[in-house]
Amino acid sequence: MTTTRMFVAIRPSEQVREQLSDFLAPRDGMTWIDPVQWHLTLAFLSAVPDYREDELIDALSRTALRHNAFRMSLSGAGAFPDPIGARVLWLRPSVDLTPLATGVRHAANSVGATPDGQRFVGHLSVARPRRPMDARRWLQVLDTFHSDSWPVGQIELVASYLGEGPHRRPRHETVATIPLNGAQSEGAS
C-alpha cells in the first residue's frame, strides 16, 4: 500500500504574500520560509493511503460546505514551542479557525486518513531557525506586521514531498481545491 504525506490548508492571497514578503525582505539574520510555501494548516495527515484519496476529497467537500466563506487577515506573532526555545516563528490569523480545523480533522479521520494528534493552533509559519533560539526580539518585530484582509473561499488538500523542493525543503503539490459554502456566489466578501 502506497501512502502520501498530506495536509489541508488555507493559502494567503497573492497580495498578502507580497505584503509579508516585502515586510520580511530587509530583515536579515533569520531563516525565513519561502513565500510559495506559506499556508495555514488545518490538519496534517502523515500517511494518506492512495486508494483513500478520492474518499478524502469527498469527505472534505462535505465538510467545506458546512463552513461559510469568510475574510481573514494576519497580525500578532508567536513561537513554537515557546519564545525562549523557538523552533518556529508564526503569525496569527484574525479568525478562529478551530471549528473548520475540527471539521477537516473529523472528515480525514472518517476515511482512514488519520490526522496528527497535535492540539490545533491556527498560525502561518514564517521562519524556522536552524536551532532553537530566544526569539523574543523577532516576535516584537513580527508583532508590528498587520496584513490586509483577504477572502477565504476554499481549502486545499496538498501533498508534501520531503526534501524534493529547493534547498532540500518539501515540495508541495495541490491535489484538490475545495470551495467553502457561499464561495462561488458571494466571492467570500
Secondary structure, DSSP 8 states (H G I E B T S, - for coil): --EEEEEEEE---HHHHHHHHHHHTT--SS-B--GGG--EEEEEEEEEEGGGHHHHHHHHHHHHTTSB-EEE-EEEEEEES-STTBSEEEEEESS--HHHHHHHHHHHHHTT--B--------EEEE--SS-B--HHHHHHHTT-B---EEE-EEEEEEEETT-SGGG--EEEEEEEEE-BTHHHHTT-
